[in-house]
Amino acid sequence: MNELIEILEDIQPDADYESCTTLIDDHILGSLQIISLVAEMEDAFDITIPTVEIKAENFNSAQALWAMIQRLQQEGI
């Protein structure tokens, strides 16, 4: 989780990733940041994030992102 927070802070440093649950809804992360985030997460966690997983419910918080990462790692994607 700490590595994910570091990735998020590198991409968009002006957010409280520990408590924010509206990263997409409040436009804290825009489309270009999401593209960068997907690439960084795929590299850092050795996963592939399918297009169907790129939705607000998976990207609205660091906790939701971490849950998605763990699920994809377990599924071997």
C-alpha positions, 0 to 999 in steps of 0.5 A: 500500500505504501508503494501505491501511495508513493505512486499516487503522490508522484502523479498528483501530489496535492491530495490526501490519499489516506482518507480521500474517497472521491479521487475520480468524482471530485476530479482530483485525478484526471484522464491523463493521471489515470493513464499514468497511474495505470502504467505505473501500477502495472509496472510496480505490481506486475499486473495488467489492468483490463479496460473494464477495471478502469472505472470510478469505483476502482479508482476513487480511493487508494483503498479501492485501488489497493483492493483491485491490485490485490484481486488482480494479483490473485487472479494472475492477471 
